[in-house]
């Protein structure tokens, strides 16, 4: 409770299970991630409640075979993979599953973020976001490859991180902002094999206004219900 920084941090760990944890910090407290993982493998996080001023769970470079299940997140910045590519020689990220989670009044829902300046090569692949409920969430689904919170001209730079084989499945609820699906990938390294399946989100704004989606530099496919209409073409 009320940590000065990350509440729990796992670095170069293997075969760890975390369950029935409650983490709490004010929603205005910076860098108070609930659980941070990096350079670790076979980590299980489940049945926990996390309310902070930053990411509920952040998955950093070198994370492999991470399963995050049944997490209640909010307030906070959601569950994030990244940021990636900030430093040279980062290890790749793969095999991440986020499933059966509930986001309430968070800045983001499920997010992948990579640094744009400076940016170093890295890859993130085999990522699944499945059965996610959002309520009053500003960015329910977001890939941000122009992440540089300390600069204003990030769009001029292209991330060198390669994102591929990412599935967003059965994500539903209410978006606080009009753009419910925001996939902004690197011009230098377009996202590949991105799948949207059974997306069902309304816009919690003005009556009669529908949520929208936005894509840039994305290659993938969309299946099933797509609300808002997908910016990725159906096969």
Z-matrix of the N, CA and C atoms (Angstrom, degrees):
N
C 1 1.462
C 2 1.526 1 110.27
N 3 1.364 2 115.73 1 132.16
C 4 1.464 3 122.50 2 172.95
C 5 1.523 4 113.42 3 55.37
N 6 1.318 5 116.93 4 45.60
C 7 1.460 6 120.35 5 175.93
C 8 1.523 7 110.51 6 -66.53
N 9 1.334 8 116.63 7 153.77
C 10 1.468 9 120.44 8 174.82
C 11 1.522 10 111.43 9 -73.02
N 12 1.329 11 116.51 10 -21.27
C 13 1.465 12 121.68 11 178.85
C 14 1.515 13 108.64 12 -146.29
N 15 1.348 14 116.57 13 -141.19
C 16 1.464 15 119.30 14 178.16
C 17 1.528 16 110.14 15 -55.68
N 18 1.324 17 116.84 16 136.76
C 19 1.457 18 120.04 17 178.80
C 20 1.527 19 111.87 18 -76.25
N 21 1.356 20 115.82 19 -43.27
C 22 1.457 21 120.77 20 177.42
C 23 1.520 22 107.69 21 -136.69
N 24 1.320 23 117.38 22 134.61
C 25 1.463 24 121.21 23 -178.90
C 26 1.523 25 109.48 24 -135.73
N 27 1.334 26 115.74 25 130.69
C 28 1.459 27 121.64 26 -179.26
C 29 1.523 28 108.70 27 -120.17
N 30 1.323 29 116.64 28 116.84
C 31 1.466 30 122.96 29 -178.15
C 32 1.520 31 108.90 30 -127.48
N 33 1.345 32 115.63 31 125.87
C 34 1.460 33 122.39 32 -176.85
C 35 1.530 34 111.93 33 52.48
N 36 1.331 35 113.81 34 51.59
C 37 1.462 36 121.04 35 177.35
C 38 1.521 37 109.58 36 -113.85
N 39 1.315 38 115.85 37 154.17
C 40 1.462 39 121.56 38 177.17
C 41 1.519 40 110.13 39 -136.98
N 42 1.334 41 116.04 40 145.65
C 43 1.462 42 122.20 41 171.75
C 44 1.532 43 112.40 42 57.73
N 45 1.337 44 114.55 43 56.85
C 46 1.462 45 120.77 44 -179.57
C 47 1.522 46 109.23 45 -115.76
N 48 1.331 47 117.57 46 136.94
C 49 1.463 48 123.33 47 172.83
C 50 1.523 49 109.82 48 -117.85
N 51 1.335 50 115.25 49 132.65
C 52 1.462 51 121.35 50 179.82
C 53 1.526 52 106.54 51 -126.22
N 54 1.329 53 117.94 52 122.39
C 55 1.458 54 119.75 53 -178.67
C 56 1.520 55 111.00 54 -146.61
N 57 1.353 56 114.66 55 156.87
C 58 1.461 57 121.99 56 175.86
C 59 1.527 58 112.15 57 53.47
N 60 1.344 59 114.66 58 43.94
C 61 1.469 60 121.12 59 178.67
C 62 1.522 61 108.93 60 -104.30
N 63 1.308 62 116.50 61 140.31
C 64 1.462 63 122.24 62 173.31
C 65 1.519 64 108.67 63 -118.13
N 66 1.322 65 116.35 64 122.84
C 67 1.461 66 122.26 65 -179.30
C 68 1.518 67 108.19 66 -123.27
N 69 1.328 68 116.43 67 133.90
C 70 1.460 69 119.33 68 -175.95
C 71 1.519 70 111.19 69 -144.42
N 72 1.352 71 115.25 70 133.73
C 73 1.460 72 122.92 71 173.78
C 74 1.528 73 107.04 72 -153.08
N 75 1.342 74 118.69 73 158.95
C 76 1.466 75 120.50 74 -178.99
C 77 1.521 76 112.34 75 -61.12
N 78 1.324 77 117.06 76 148.66
C 79 1.461 78 120.69 77 -177.24
C 80 1.520 79 113.15 78 -70.08
N 81 1.333 80 117.84 79 -10.12
C 82 1.470 81 121.25 80 178.41
C 83 1.532 82 111.83 81 -102.15
N 84 1.317 83 117.49 82 7.57
C 85 1.470 84 120.37 83 -177.06
C 86 1.525 85 110.09 84 -88.27
N 87 1.352 86 119.15 85 119.66
C 88 1.468 87 121.50 86 -176.42
C 89 1.529 88 112.91 87 -77.94
N 90 1.334 89 115.57 88 148.94
C 91 1.473 90 122.75 89 173.70
C 92 1.522 91 113.62 90 58.52
N 93 1.312 92 115.88 91 30.62
C 94 1.476 93 119.86 92 179.38
C 95 1.528 94 110.24 93 -102.92
N 96 1.342 95 116.28 94 47.78
C 97 1.455 96 119.73 95 177.87
C 98 1.526 97 110.69 96 -49.74
N 99 1.329 98 115.51 97 140.98
C 100 1.462 99 118.29 98 179.43
C 101 1.520 100 111.60 99 -69.80
N 102 1.343 101 116.36 100 -57.15
C 103 1.460 102 121.83 101 179.03
C 104 1.525 103 107.95 102 -134.79
N 105 1.325 104 116.84 103 127.67
C 106 1.459 105 121.71 104 177.43
C 107 1.526 106 109.11 105 -118.34
N 108 1.338 107 115.04 106 136.08
C 109 1.465 108 121.24 107 -179.39
C 110 1.518 109 109.04 108 -126.84
N 111 1.326 110 117.38 109 134.80
C 112 1.464 111 120.58 110 173.72
C 113 1.524 112 109.75 111 -152.47
N 114 1.337 113 115.13 112 148.79
C 115 1.465 114 121.71 113 177.86
C 116 1.527 115 112.22 114 48.54
N 117 1.314 116 115.94 115 40.32
C 118 1.464 117 121.86 116 -176.74
C 119 1.519 118 110.21 117 -132.66
N 120 1.341 119 115.78 118 160.17
C 121 1.458 120 119.51 119 -179.86
C 122 1.518 121 111.51 120 -140.22
N 123 1.331 122 114.05 121 153.46
C 124 1.464 123 122.62 122 179.33
C 125 1.533 124 111.40 123 56.04
N 126 1.337 125 114.53 124 60.95
C 127 1.465 126 121.72 125 177.76
C 128 1.519 127 108.69 126 -110.88
N 129 1.335 128 116.90 127 129.43
C 130 1.461 129 122.93 128 178.33
C 131 1.529 130 108.80 129 -114.63
N 132 1.350 131 116.33 130 125.90
C 133 1.462 132 121.35 131 176.36
C 134 1.520 133 107.67 132 -126.75
N 135 1.338 134 118.14 133 122.88
C 136 1.455 135 118.98 134 -176.52
C 137 1.526 136 111.73 135 -153.63
N 138 1.335 137 114.31 136 159.71
C 139 1.465 138 123.75 137 175.87
C 140 1.524 139 111.99 138 50.21
N 141 1.339 140 116.39 139 58.34
C 142 1.463 141 120.10 140 -178.60
C 143 1.524 142 110.62 141 -137.09
N 144 1.338 143 115.84 142 157.64
C 145 1.459 144 122.92 143 178.48
C 146 1.531 145 108.53 144 -119.39
N 147 1.331 146 115.49 145 126.68
C 148 1.456 147 119.75 146 -175.15
C 149 1.528 148 109.34 147 -133.03
N 150 1.327 149 115.86 148 125.02
C 151 1.466 150 122.56 149 178.25
C 152 1.521 151 107.84 150 -134.72
N 153 1.338 152 117.32 151 111.71
C 154 1.466 153 120.72 152 -175.83
C 155 1.524 154 110.54 153 -141.86
N 156 1.340 155 115.44 154 -174.58
C 157 1.447 156 121.47 155 175.10
C 158 1.511 157 112.98 156 -97.77
N 159 1.334 158 116.95 157 4.06
C 160 1.472 159 121.23 158 179.44
C 161 1.525 160 108.06 159 -140.86
N 162 1.330 161 118.08 160 -153.70
C 163 1.458 162 119.32 161 -178.14
C 164 1.533 163 111.46 162 -61.01
N 165 1.322 164 115.51 163 136.42
C 166 1.462 165 118.18 164 171.43
C 167 1.529 166 109.53 165 -63.73
N 168 1.338 167 115.33 166 -47.01
C 169 1.463 168 121.55 167 173.80
C 170 1.520 169 107.38 168 -138.17
N 171 1.324 170 116.60 169 131.74
C 172 1.465 171 121.36 170 176.20
C 173 1.525 172 108.92 171 -120.99
N 174 1.337 173 115.02 172 134.53
C 175 1.460 174 122.02 173 -177.21
C 176 1.524 175 107.39 174 -114.21
N 177 1.325 176 116.48 175 111.53
C 178 1.451 177 121.36 176 -174.04
C 179 1.513 178 113.58 177 -96.25
N 180 1.332 179 117.00 178 -173.93
C 181 1.465 180 122.77 179 -178.70
C 182 1.526 181 112.42 180 -55.79
N 183 1.324 182 115.66 181 147.75
C 184 1.458 183 120.26 182 176.45
C 185 1.511 184 114.81 183 77.12
N 186 1.319 185 117.56 184 11.69
C 187 1.468 186 120.81 185 179.32
C 188 1.520 187 109.30 186 -86.97
N 189 1.340 188 116.72 187 131.74
C 190 1.457 189 121.68 188 -175.69
C 191 1.532 190 110.00 189 -141.42
N 192 1.316 191 115.58 190 133.99
C 193 1.460 192 122.54 191 179.33
C 194 1.531 193 110.14 192 56.40
N 195 1.316 194 114.29 193 67.31
C 196 1.462 195 122.44 194 179.58
C 197 1.520 196 107.97 195 -113.55
N 198 1.332 197 117.30 196 124.94
C 199 1.462 198 122.46 197 179.34
C 200 1.525 199 109.40 198 -117.37
N 201 1.341 200 115.10 199 119.62
C 202 1.466 201 122.23 200 -178.43
C 203 1.525 202 106.81 201 -118.71
N 204 1.334 203 117.53 202 116.16
C 205 1.462 204 121.48 203 -171.21
C 206 1.525 205 111.20 204 -137.16
N 207 1.330 206 114.63 205 138.45
C 208 1.463 207 121.23 206 172.56
C 209 1.530 208 111.87 207 57.57
N 210 1.329 209 114.81 208 57.58
C 211 1.459 210 121.65 209 177.45
C 212 1.522 211 109.39 210 -110.07
N 213 1.329 212 116.76 211 132.18
C 214 1.456 213 122.01 212 170.94
C 215 1.522 214 107.48 213 -98.60
N 216 1.329 215 116.57 214 115.72
C 217 1.466 216 122.40 215 -172.88
C 218 1.525 217 109.91 216 -119.02
N 219 1.315 218 116.41 217 125.57
C 220 1.452 219 120.60 218 173.93
C 221 1.517 220 112.02 219 148.33
N 222 1.342 221 116.44 220 137.28
C 223 1.468 222 124.89 221 -2.37
C 224 1.528 223 111.31 222 -73.34
N 225 1.326 224 115.20 223 174.46
C 226 1.459 225 120.52 224 179.85
C 227 1.511 226 110.24 225 148.57
N 228 1.328 227 116.50 226 -166.91
C 229 1.464 228 122.34 227 -177.52
C 230 1.520 229 112.66 228 -103.75
N 231 1.335 230 117.30 229 12.25
C 232 1.452 231 120.43 230 177.40
C 233 1.515 232 112.95 231 89.08
N 234 1.333 233 115.98 232 -161.76
C 235 1.463 234 122.61 233 175.81
C 236 1.520 235 107.67 234 -108.33
N 237 1.327 236 115.99 235 120.45
C 238 1.462 237 121.38 236 -171.94
C 239 1.521 238 111.85 237 -120.77
N 240 1.317 239 115.21 238 138.23
C 241 1.463 240 121.46 239 164.75
C 242 1.522 241 106.33 240 -99.43
N 243 1.313 242 116.34 241 114.38
C 244 1.452 243 121.34 242 -175.36
C 245 1.515 244 112.20 243 117.41
N 246 1.339 245 116.32 244 -177.30
C 247 1.461 246 119.09 245 12.89
C 248 1.540 247 112.15 246 -81.29
N 249 1.338 248 114.38 247 150.56
C 250 1.456 249 122.22 248 -177.76
C 251 1.522 250 109.71 249 -114.99
N 252 1.334 251 115.96 250 154.98
C 253 1.456 252 121.37 251 175.68
C 254 1.506 253 115.72 252 81.44
N 255 1.300 254 117.00 253 15.90
C 256 1.470 255 119.47 254 -178.88
C 257 1.522 256 112.86 255 -81.19
N 258 1.328 257 116.64 256 -23.56
C 259 1.463 258 120.92 257 -175.53
C 260 1.525 259 110.28 258 -132.36
N 261 1.324 260 117.87 259 152.21
C 262 1.474 261 119.46 260 179.00
C 263 1.525 262 111.33 261 -68.18
N 264 1.324 263 115.01 262 151.47
C 265 1.469 264 123.00 263 173.83
C 266 1.528 265 114.12 264 64.68
N 267 1.319 266 117.48 265 28.79
C 268 1.455 267 119.52 266 173.23
C 269 1.530 268 110.16 267 -68.41
N 270 1.325 269 116.01 268 145.27
C 271 1.454 270 120.36 269 176.18
C 272 1.528 271 110.20 270 -78.97
N 273 1.325 272 115.84 271 152.58
C 274 1.458 273 121.41 272 -177.27
C 275 1.533 274 111.34 273 -69.45
N 276 1.336 275 114.18 274 162.68
C 277 1.459 276 122.17 275 176.60
C 278 1.525 277 108.00 276 -116.94
N 279 1.335 278 117.99 277 130.31
C 280 1.461 279 119.52 278 175.72
C 281 1.530 280 110.74 279 -158.54
N 282 1.327 281 113.74 280 156.73
C 283 1.460 282 119.39 281 177.03
C 284 1.515 283 113.46 282 72.71
N 285 1.347 284 117.32 283 48.43
C 286 1.464 285 121.84 284 -179.66
C 287 1.522 286 109.01 285 -107.93
N 288 1.331 287 117.62 286 127.56
C 289 1.458 288 122.56 287 176.92
C 290 1.521 289 110.07 288 -124.00
N 291 1.335 290 115.64 289 127.31
C 292 1.469 291 122.51 290 175.11
C 293 1.527 292 106.18 291 -120.55
N 294 1.329 293 117.23 292 116.90
C 295 1.460 294 120.32 293 -169.59
C 296 1.529 295 111.81 294 -140.34
N 297 1.339 296 115.59 295 145.38
C 298 1.472 297 122.65 296 172.76
C 299 1.531 298 111.50 297 56.93
N 300 1.332 299 116.23 298 48.66
C 301 1.461 300 120.81 299 -177.88
C 302 1.530 301 111.01 300 -113.77
N 303 1.330 302 115.74 301 154.64
C 304 1.448 303 122.68 302 -176.80
C 305 1.530 304 109.14 303 -125.27
N 306 1.339 305 116.88 304 123.93
C 307 1.462 306 121.98 305 -179.27
C 308 1.527 307 109.26 306 -113.88
N 309 1.325 308 116.50 307 126.11
C 310 1.456 309 121.50 308 -178.67
C 311 1.520 310 109.55 309 -125.41
N 312 1.344 311 116.49 310 117.69
C 313 1.473 312 123.20 311 175.02
C 314 1.526 313 111.78 312 54.78
N 315 1.323 314 116.92 313 45.25
C 316 1.454 315 121.57 314 176.98
C 317 1.531 316 110.45 315 -102.73
N 318 1.336 317 115.58 316 162.03
C 319 1.460 318 119.99 317 177.13
C 320 1.524 319 110.56 318 -68.69
N 321 1.330 320 116.38 319 -41.93
C 322 1.458 321 122.49 320 178.67
C 323 1.520 322 109.42 321 -129.47
N 324 1.330 323 114.38 322 161.79
C 325 1.451 324 119.30 323 169.80
C 326 1.505 325 108.37 324 -97.97
N 327 1.340 326 115.88 325 -97.38
C 328 1.467 327 120.87 326 176.35
C 329 1.535 328 107.84 327 -103.69
N 330 1.331 329 115.29 328 128.92
C 331 1.471 330 119.97 329 -170.70
C 332 1.524 331 111.71 330 -139.04
N 333 1.339 332 114.91 331 142.13
C 334 1.462 333 122.35 332 166.33
C 335 1.516 334 106.51 333 -119.22
N 336 1.323 335 117.39 334 127.44
C 337 1.465 336 119.99 335 -178.18
C 338 1.519 337 109.93 336 -132.43
N 339 1.337 338 114.83 337 137.08
C 340 1.460 339 120.51 338 178.49
C 341 1.511 340 109.50 339 -131.43
N 342 1.318 341 115.85 340 147.22
C 343 1.455 342 121.38 341 -178.31
C 344 1.527 343 110.40 342 -71.98
N 345 1.340 344 115.49 343 145.00
C 346 1.465 345 119.16 344 178.45
C 347 1.526 346 112.31 345 -107.27
N 348 1.313 347 118.20 346 -24.29
C 349 1.458 348 120.06 347 179.58
C 350 1.523 349 110.46 348 -159.04
N 351 1.328 350 118.94 349 114.96
C 352 1.466 351 123.25 350 -6.28
C 353 1.524 352 110.51 351 -74.00
N 354 1.329 353 116.66 352 162.11
C 355 1.444 354 120.90 353 179.04
C 356 1.524 355 110.08 354 -136.30
N 357 1.340 356 115.55 355 136.09
C 358 1.459 357 121.29 356 -179.50
C 359 1.534 358 109.29 357 -122.93
N 360 1.328 359 117.86 358 152.75
C 361 1.472 360 120.80 359 -175.83
C 362 1.523 361 112.67 360 -62.49
N 363 1.324 362 114.37 361 141.79
C 364 1.455 363 122.06 362 179.51
C 365 1.525 364 106.83 363 -169.49
N 366 1.319 365 118.37 364 165.27
C 367 1.458 366 120.40 365 175.39
C 368 1.523 367 110.54 366 -133.29
N 369 1.338 368 115.17 367 148.65
C 370 1.460 369 122.80 368 173.29
C 371 1.524 370 106.89 369 -132.27
N 372 1.340 371 117.15 370 121.65
C 373 1.461 372 119.61 371 -173.92
C 374 1.525 373 111.34 372 -149.49
N 375 1.338 374 115.05 373 165.54
C 376 1.460 375 122.95 374 179.73
C 377 1.524 376 110.94 375 55.67
N 378 1.337 377 113.67 376 61.56
C 379 1.462 378 121.86 377 -176.94
C 380 1.523 379 108.38 378 -119.06
N 381 1.336 380 116.57 379 132.15
C 382 1.464 381 121.67 380 -178.90
C 383 1.527 382 109.58 381 -127.24
N 384 1.328 383 115.75 382 127.82
C 385 1.461 384 122.69 383 169.52
C 386 1.527 385 106.46 384 -114.30
N 387 1.318 386 117.86 385 115.77
C 388 1.461 387 121.01 386 -168.97
C 389 1.529 388 111.42 387 -134.37
N 390 1.343 389 115.73 388 133.18
C 391 1.465 390 122.99 389 176.33
C 392 1.533 391 111.00 390 55.68
N 393 1.310 392 114.82 391 67.31
C 394 1.463 393 122.46 392 -176.46
C 395 1.526 394 109.11 393 -114.46
N 396 1.331 395 116.91 394 127.09
C 397 1.469 396 121.40 395 176.71
C 398 1.527 397 109.09 396 -106.66
N 399 1.340 398 115.61 397 132.36
C 400 1.464 399 120.76 398 179.06
C 401 1.526 400 109.08 399 -123.07
N 402 1.334 401 115.36 400 140.71
C 403 1.455 402 120.91 401 178.15
C 404 1.526 403 108.65 402 -137.86
N 405 1.346 404 116.06 403 113.11
C 406 1.462 405 121.47 404 -179.57
C 407 1.524 406 111.45 405 60.70
N 408 1.328 407 115.86 406 46.53
C 409 1.464 408 123.13 407 -178.54
C 410 1.527 409 109.17 408 -105.84
N 411 1.332 410 117.30 409 132.47
C 412 1.468 411 121.03 410 -173.31
C 413 1.524 412 112.93 411 -70.70
N 414 1.316 413 117.93 412 -42.16
C 415 1.473 414 121.89 413 -179.48
C 416 1.524 415 108.79 414 -130.45
N 417 1.327 416 118.50 415 81.08
C 418 1.466 417 120.14 416 -173.70
C 419 1.526 418 114.09 417 -58.71
N 420 1.344 419 116.67 418 -45.33
C 421 1.465 420 121.79 419 178.24
C 422 1.520 421 107.65 420 -126.79
N 423 1.329 422 117.04 421 120.40
C 424 1.462 423 118.52 422 -176.32
C 425 1.527 424 112.05 423 -148.07
N 426 1.325 425 115.09 424 130.25
C 427 1.464 426 122.43 425 164.41
C 428 1.518 427 105.95 426 -113.83
N 429 1.310 428 116.79 427 120.27
C 430 1.467 429 122.00 428 -177.27
C 431 1.523 430 109.03 429 -122.32
N 432 1.334 431 115.66 430 101.94
C 433 1.466 432 119.66 431 178.03
C 434 1.525 433 112.09 432 -98.71
N 435 1.314 434 115.51 433 17.54
C 436 1.472 435 121.27 434 176.30
C 437 1.518 436 109.93 435 -124.37
N 438 1.327 437 115.34 436 37.66
C 439 1.453 438 120.79 437 -174.34
C 440 1.526 439 110.60 438 -81.94
N 441 1.300 440 116.86 439 113.18
C 442 1.471 441 122.20 440 172.05
C 443 1.524 442 106.73 441 -154.92
N 444 1.331 443 115.98 442 86.37
C 445 1.464 444 121.37 443 -170.82
C 446 1.520 445 114.78 444 -63.83
N 447 1.323 446 117.57 445 -13.71
C 448 1.466 447 119.31 446 -176.30
C 449 1.525 448 112.96 447 -102.99
N 450 1.353 449 116.72 448 8.56
C 451 1.452 450 120.53 449 178.15
C 452 1.526 451 110.19 450 -133.80
N 453 1.326 452 116.33 451 161.77
C 454 1.457 453 120.86 452 -178.20
C 455 1.533 454 112.88 453 -109.01
N 456 1.330 455 118.44 454 -9.34
C 457 1.462 456 121.09 455 -175.03
C 458 1.528 457 111.53 456 -112.14
N 459 1.328 458 116.83 457 35.91
C 460 1.465 459 120.98 458 -174.45
C 461 1.521 460 112.65 459 -62.65
N 462 1.325 461 118.29 460 -30.33
C 463 1.456 462 121.31 461 -175.45
C 464 1.521 463 112.66 462 -63.45
N 465 1.311 464 117.88 463 -14.59
C 466 1.457 465 120.64 464 179.92
C 467 1.524 466 112.23 465 -80.18
N 468 1.312 467 117.26 466 -10.90
C 469 1.455 468 121.64 467 -174.36
C 470 1.529 469 110.80 468 -112.01
N 471 1.324 470 116.71 469 147.20
C 472 1.465 471 121.86 470 178.05
C 473 1.521 472 110.20 471 -109.72
N 474 1.329 473 115.30 472 130.11
C 475 1.454 474 120.71 473 177.63
C 476 1.525 475 110.20 474 -69.37
N 477 1.317 476 116.30 475 144.99
C 478 1.455 477 122.08 476 177.08
C 479 1.526 478 112.41 477 -95.51
N 480 1.326 479 116.62 478 4.69
C 481 1.460 480 121.16 479 178.98
C 482 1.528 481 109.69 480 -82.87
N 483 1.326 482 116.02 481 133.25
C 484 1.462 483 122.20 482 -179.35
C 485 1.526 484 109.42 483 -98.88
N 486 1.342 485 116.71 484 120.59
C 487 1.464 486 122.52 485 178.50
C 488 1.522 487 108.87 486 -109.80
N 489 1.345 488 116.55 487 128.93
C 490 1.462 489 119.55 488 179.93
C 491 1.522 490 110.82 489 -153.05
N 492 1.343 491 114.97 490 159.00
C 493 1.458 492 122.67 491 175.02
C 494 1.533 493 110.84 492 57.86
N 495 1.342 494 114.86 493 60.86
C 496 1.467 495 122.03 494 -179.92
C 497 1.528 496 108.31 495 -120.02
N 498 1.335 497 117.18 496 128.70
C 499 1.461 498 122.16 497 -179.66
C 500 1.518 499 110.60 498 -118.01
N 501 1.328 500 115.73 499 128.54
C 502 1.462 501 123.26 500 171.04
C 503 1.525 502 106.90 501 -109.33
N 504 1.318 503 117.67 502 109.13
C 505 1.460 504 121.79 503 -172.51
C 506 1.534 505 111.48 504 -124.13
N 507 1.335 506 115.58 505 131.14
C 508 1.464 507 122.23 506 175.29
C 509 1.533 508 111.35 507 52.16
N 510 1.314 509 114.98 508 63.83
C 511 1.466 510 121.47 509 176.54
C 512 1.523 511 107.02 510 -111.78
N 513 1.331 512 116.58 511 125.98
C 514 1.454 513 120.04 512 -168.85
C 515 1.533 514 111.36 513 -147.32
N 516 1.359 515 115.17 514 158.50
C 517 1.446 516 119.88 515 176.49
C 518 1.517 517 112.73 516 134.62
N 519 1.346 518 116.01 517 -140.92
C 520 1.453 519 122.19 518 -171.46
C 521 1.524 520 111.38 519 -125.81
N 522 1.336 521 116.03 520 124.74
C 523 1.459 522 121.94 521 176.38
C 524 1.527 523 109.50 522 -93.09
N 525 1.304 524 115.94 523 134.53
C 526 1.468 525 120.79 524 178.21
C 527 1.519 526 110.98 525 -74.43
N 528 1.328 527 117.58 526 -26.68
C 529 1.460 528 122.27 527 -179.01
C 530 1.526 529 109.78 528 -114.00
N 531 1.323 530 115.43 529 164.78
C 532 1.461 531 120.39 530 -175.16
C 533 1.525 532 112.34 531 -67.38
N 534 1.347 533 117.22 532 -37.73
C 535 1.465 534 120.10 533 179.84
C 536 1.524 535 108.67 534 -86.79
N 537 1.322 536 116.11 535 101.74
C 538 1.463 537 120.86 536 -176.91
C 539 1.527 538 112.22 537 -86.89
N 540 1.342 539 116.13 538 -27.73
C 541 1.466 540 121.64 539 178.43
C 542 1.522 541 107.57 540 -122.83
N 543 1.323 542 116.10 541 113.23
C 544 1.468 543 121.29 542 -173.54
C 545 1.531 544 108.75 543 -127.27
N 546 1.327 545 116.08 544 103.88
C 547 1.460 546 121.44 545 -176.95
C 548 1.521 547 109.09 546 -116.73
N 549 1.321 548 116.55 547 95.68
C 550 1.460 549 122.15 548 -177.36
C 551 1.519 550 108.98 549 -112.19
N 552 1.327 551 114.72 550 97.12
C 553 1.458 552 121.01 551 -174.72
C 554 1.525 553 111.17 552 -100.62
N 555 1.307 554 114.43 553 167.34
C 556 1.458 555 121.64 554 -173.95
C 557 1.528 556 111.43 555 -71.10
N 558 1.310 557 115.78 556 136.72
C 559 1.457 558 120.41 557 175.43
C 560 1.523 559 110.72 558 -66.27
N 561 1.323 560 116.46 559 -35.60
C 562 1.462 561 120.88 560 -179.84
C 563 1.525 562 111.93 561 -75.11
N 564 1.341 563 116.67 562 -31.54
C 565 1.463 564 122.04 563 -178.76
C 566 1.530 565 109.42 564 -134.80
N 567 1.317 566 118.78 565 79.34
C 568 1.462 567 120.56 566 -179.29
C 569 1.532 568 111.87 567 -56.80
N 570 1.314 569 116.00 568 145.85
C 571 1.463 570 120.57 569 175.59
C 572 1.526 571 109.20 570 -67.60
N 573 1.328 572 116.74 571 140.63
C 574 1.457 573 122.05 572 -178.83
C 575 1.522 574 111.00 573 -126.60
N 576 1.335 575 114.63 574 149.23
C 577 1.467 576 122.17 575 178.15
C 578 1.537 577 111.27 576 56.93
N 579 1.339 578 115.89 577 46.63
C 580 1.454 579 121.00 578 174.27
C 581 1.524 580 107.87 579 -91.37
N 582 1.327 581 117.35 580 127.37
C 583 1.461 582 121.68 581 -176.91
C 584 1.526 583 109.77 582 -119.34
N 585 1.334 584 115.76 583 127.23
C 586 1.460 585 122.54 584 170.15
C 587 1.521 586 107.82 585 -109.03
N 588 1.340 587 116.16 586 122.23
C 589 1.466 588 119.27 587 -178.38
C 590 1.535 589 109.13 588 -135.22
N 591 1.340 590 115.86 589 123.29
C 592 1.472 591 122.29 590 176.15
C 593 1.530 592 111.25 591 55.69
N 594 1.315 593 114.44 592 69.05
C 595 1.464 594 122.64 593 176.52
C 596 1.525 595 108.10 594 -103.84
N 597 1.335 596 117.67 595 129.49
C 598 1.467 597 121.03 596 -175.56
C 599 1.530 598 109.71 597 -144.34
N 600 1.343 599 115.76 598 89.75
C 601 1.461 600 120.00 599 -178.01
C 602 1.519 601 111.41 600 -132.03
N 603 1.333 602 115.54 601 136.97
C 604 1.453 603 122.79 602 174.75
C 605 1.518 604 109.85 603 -99.82
N 606 1.319 605 114.48 604 163.10
C 607 1.469 606 121.43 605 178.13
C 608 1.523 607 108.79 606 -97.15
N 609 1.314 608 116.24 607 124.13
C 610 1.455 609 122.57 608 -176.75
C 611 1.532 610 111.39 609 -87.44
N 612 1.310 611 116.47 610 31.92
C 613 1.456 612 120.47 611 -176.93
C 614 1.507 613 111.86 612 -106.92
N 615 1.323 614 116.62 613 -128.45
C 616 1.448 615 120.97 614 -177.05
C 617 1.519 616 111.11 615 -69.07
N 618 1.334 617 117.29 616 142.74
C 619 1.459 618 120.20 617 179.06
C 620 1.524 619 111.39 618 -58.14
N 621 1.308 620 115.71 619 137.06
C 622 1.451 621 120.06 620 178.42
C 623 1.511 622 115.26 621 84.50
N 624 1.309 623 117.99 622 -7.89
C 625 1.462 624 121.40 623 178.94
C 626 1.527 625 109.60 624 -89.81
N 627 1.311 626 115.44 625 132.11
C 628 1.455 627 120.41 626 -178.06
C 629 1.517 628 111.30 627 -96.79
N 630 1.313 629 116.08 628 149.43
C 631 1.458 630 120.63 629 174.36
C 632 1.523 631 109.38 630 -68.29
N 633 1.330 632 116.12 631 156.79
C 634 1.458 633 121.51 632 179.89
C 635 1.521 634 109.59 633 -129.12
N 636 1.321 635 115.37 634 172.30
C 637 1.467 636 121.53 635 174.55
C 638 1.516 637 108.75 636 -127.37
N 639 1.336 638 115.32 637 156.77
C 640 1.462 639 120.79 638 179.82
C 641 1.513 640 109.01 639 -139.98
N 642 1.328 641 116.68 640 133.63
C 643 1.458 642 122.18 641 177.83
C 644 1.518 643 110.51 642 -131.96
N 645 1.302 644 116.28 643 142.93
C 646 1.462 645 121.27 644 168.17
C 647 1.519 646 108.38 645 -144.65
N 648 1.336 647 115.43 646 130.39
C 649 1.463 648 122.47 647 177.91
C 650 1.532 649 112.34 648 59.49
N 651 1.332 650 114.96 649 45.85
C 652 1.461 651 121.42 650 -177.64
C 653 1.521 652 110.29 651 -121.53
N 654 1.323 653 116.33 652 131.64
C 655 1.463 654 122.16 653 172.98
C 656 1.524 655 108.22 654 -118.22
N 657 1.328 656 116.29 655 125.29
C 658 1.452 657 118.90 656 -178.19
C 659 1.508 658 112.08 657 -179.58
N 660 1.345 659 115.84 658 -159.74
C 661 1.455 660 121.87 659 -176.94
C 662 1.521 661 110.00 660 -144.55
N 663 1.339 662 115.53 661 154.79
C 664 1.456 663 122.15 662 178.49
C 665 1.524 664 109.31 663 -124.93
N 666 1.338 665 116.46 664 140.72
C 667 1.459 666 121.64 665 -178.16
C 668 1.528 667 109.84 666 -135.95
N 669 1.333 668 115.54 667 156.77
C 670 1.452 669 120.55 668 173.91
C 671 1.512 670 112.92 669 66.95
N 672 1.327 671 115.38 670 -155.32
C 673 1.462 672 121.58 671 -179.68
C 674 1.521 673 110.28 672 -65.80
N 675 1.333 674 115.86 673 134.30
C 676 1.463 675 120.54 674 178.88
C 677 1.528 676 108.96 675 -132.46
N 678 1.318 677 115.01 676 92.54
C 679 1.460 678 122.35 677 177.29
C 680 1.516 679 107.98 678 -129.81
N 681 1.339 680 116.65 679 106.43
C 682 1.458 681 128.76 680 10.87
C 683 1.543 682 112.09 681 -72.90
N 684 1.342 683 116.81 682 165.01
C 685 1.467 684 119.35 683 176.19
C 686 1.526 685 111.24 684 -53.45
N 687 1.307 686 115.50 685 135.01
C 688 1.466 687 120.29 686 -174.13
C 689 1.522 688 112.23 687 -69.08
N 690 1.303 689 115.34 688 142.40
C 691 1.471 690 120.26 689 171.97
C 692 1.521 691 110.44 690 -89.52
N 693 1.331 692 117.10 691 -2.54
C 694 1.464 693 122.79 692 171.94
C 695 1.520 694 107.46 693 -100.28
N 696 1.318 695 117.87 694 133.18
C 697 1.446 696 122.23 695 -176.93
C 698 1.527 697 111.24 696 -69.28
N 699 1.331 698 114.48 697 145.58
C 700 1.458 699 119.73 698 174.00
C 701 1.529 700 109.57 699 -74.39
N 702 1.347 701 118.43 700 151.22
C 703 1.472 702 119.94 701 179.33
C 704 1.528 703 111.46 702 -68.54
